[in-house]
Amino acid sequence: MKDEKLKDRRLVYYKDDFDQIEKLLDEYVKLSNARCVFLIDKEGHLVTQRGISQTFNAATLSALVAGAFAATKEMARLLGETEFSVMFHQGRKDNIHLSLVGDRAINATVFDEKTTVGMVNLYSKELTAKLAKIFEIAAKKITSEPAFETGYGDSVKDRLDDMFKE
């Protein structure tokens, strides 16, 4: 049962879906005038990013965003909500707007004074609805376990062994 729940929650991206996702993110960055946008799974893994994000580590940001949403989910529960779907953090120069995409991912938008939180929020709502639809369609495509070529597991194990040798 536990494995079935994990399988249902797992997000699998097909090339066509991924191309659509990146096209939507590019359009979103342009329309919202944001610096960059990250699509992060709820476990904290970076799925993709678009725009200019040279000043910080995207993998670290992804993990922190997922952690912030996990903590906020508990705050929401204490207040009688199931989850807060949008978060916003304002800094002196940069701001970050976070929004849930369905129940599977988080859209994290970094922006500065070139735009407003209202613009980001407006376009983010449209983006998350479109992304949720892509995820819904992609989930229906999953009929069996992904097929890996023979020896893939051994190859991965060998690579990991090489990486963690003393």
Buried (B, 14 or more C-beta within 10 A) or exposed (E): EEEEEEEEEEBEBEEEBBEBBBEBBEBBBEBBBBBBBBBBBBBBBBBBBBBEBEEEEBEEBBBBBBEBBEEBBEEBEEEEEEEBBBBEEEEEEBBBBBBBBBEBBBBBBBBEEEBEBEBBBEBBEBBBEBBBEBBEEBBEEBEEEEEEEEEEEEEEEEEEEEEEEE
